[in-house]
Amino acid sequence: RTGARQVRAQLCQRVTGNRSAGALAMATVDYSVLSVGQGLQAESDGLFYSAQVVMVSESKNRAKAPVKVHFVGYGPEYDEWVGASRLKSKALKAQVAAKGGKGAKKGKTERPRVFSLPDQIARFERAKKEDNKRYLDITTVYDGSVFKGKRVLIVGASKGLGFEMTKELKTQDAEVIATCRSSSPELESAAKQVIKDIDVTSYDSMKKMAEATKDPLDYVIFNAGYFPDIKDSLDSVQAEEALKQFDIQACGPVRCIGALKAADKLKGAKVVIISTQAGSTRWRFTQNKGEGGNYGHHMSRAACNIGAVLMSEELKALEVPVVTLHPGFNRTTMTAKFAHIWDAEGAVEPVEGAKRVLYECGKITMKTSGQFINCEDGLQIPF
């Protein structure tokens, strides 16, 4: 137990009970009081969550953040190394050094962000304040040449985001296999191959799609979705519509990837499941605070995300990464019910949203497999 080694390195940390306070006081922190498995609270993007101590390091390289914590209820991929300023524990004692002491420093040590912000308006405002080009103008970082010559299967390509991705990939000389229930001249022109009459709620239809896909695939993008414009609350329970959303958005991806695996079409491929931030359980406390609602939408997307994580584990042995993407807030027919907040929350046109998604697709590796990523800022969304 590392914490039992009586670590006595006098580490200078910035300690405060309030992250919004002004300049933080210098402090001498004794981390020996912490032990492996001990419960405390740890900060992530401005909020404190229940956590446990995994390790307390003596390494000089870890001097600024010597405590590794595990957030209760989350996987080990969310574990972080933190310092005293990001910890709350009655056991952690700190002696504040005299103010104005020699060598005292002011300011805040920046650390890499891991998670995106749950508040959509605050997220957009932060991007504008920081002039975040990656968020505000994806063309400043997007390079579609990585898709040249790649074979990309897009499930749900007839309109909106799927159609814009198809068109963009054509301009990058990719070979797009597009699936749809009914085609159009525009889709036929943009895609290398169009597989019609495809229904993601039918496994037989998914097998038909897999069989029609003749050559190996480089990318599989599951983009099919359904978001009815209905009132869905405890006062207006919409069980049948909820089950329809589950069938399309939760079971659909599993049917699709299962059929492709059975047809031996996944070897060497990267799998992308288009979900939404609506599937984050943790974020419901912010985005649905005091109101709940849209039960079918949120529950089906949460189930979709769980399915993607399970598939990432099952396909790990085949070295096929599976990543879930929130495409960002796009001005499509699916989100038209929220048109009144498009501007305030930074919604973009599908042509820009498509590049955001493809930018993240191009970065997928086995190391990112299983993650849930926000295509607006490239940061993770907690499940």
Phi, psi and omega in degrees: 000112183300322183294342182274001183276007180053059179295120185242016179297126181278094186264129178278116181233155175266117186242134177207148175274352182223112184296340183270001180294170182287227182296137183272143181281147176287143182219154174256122188245132176255105183275000183293343180284349179267140179229156181301131180092351182292138179274143177198192174242139180231146184271141173218115180051048172089352180240146179261135182232158176297134184212170177228147178285127177262321184198148171239117187266145174263354185296138177297332179292341180255015187303323183279337180213075187274356185250121175267127182240153175245125179281122184300128179094359181236158183288167181297341179293345179264359177301145181220154171268128184225164175250184186299328182293347181246017181235147172230117180202133178297334183282339185276112182257141178222135177256113183288127181291157180301137182294141178078011179297156181299132178087000179297145181238155177237161178111189185230131179282121180285146176226151180298136176283145178247313185252147175285166178275139180286330181281110185299318180293315179297323179297313180294318180294322178296320179298320179290319180298320181272359184052051182285097184297323181300324179279314188277335180210091185298338181294343179286342180236341185288132175225100184283358182295343179294343181264001181301125179078359181277146177262117186239120175266120177248114180267110186097067189243009189283335182203175176058224184299317181298318180293319179293324176295321178299314180295317181295319179294328176297318180295339179263013178063033173270159176258110184260127171257111185255133175251151180197167172279318175219139186268183178209158178303324181294319179292319179300325181286325185277328185264150174290322180215136177243124178254111187269171176056039181262129181236114184288352177271002181238123178292327177298321178293322178294323177294321176300317178298314181298320180291326180285343177274098191286314187259166179301153182251147174263326179220143171237120180243108178271112188241000183294139180202168181207124181221090185291147179272079183224163173271118184235095182214180178294338177271352179212071184293128183242066186298316182295319178293325178296316179296325178295319178294320176299317183299319182279311192266338179256311180278330182306308179300322180294317177300314184299306183291325177297317180294320179292323178294316180297329180271005179059044180251007184261346184302122180084001183268161173243131186254131180237126176251116178278112177244210172210165177299342179299343181272000179277117179295315182299321183287349178297330181291343177257307187284337179240024184303124175076002183226332181061222175086171181049049186301312181299319180297306184292316182293320180292324178288324176296319178294322176302315182295320177297317179300320180295319178296316179297319178295325179297326178285318182293328183266001182300319181296332178272359183057044175249107181286145177232121181234140176260132182239134165269116188288355186095177181272111183246146182274078182240174178297332181290331181254010183302333179295344179250022183303331182291346179243007179307310184294313183296329184257010172073033178294142182242165177290151182304330180296324177282321178299325179297319180290326176299313181295313182295327177300316179288326178300320182292346182260359185292133174220177176296334179291332180264357181302135180093352182277159177242111191242139176272117183288349177290312185239357178079004180268163182280154173248130179290144180289000000 
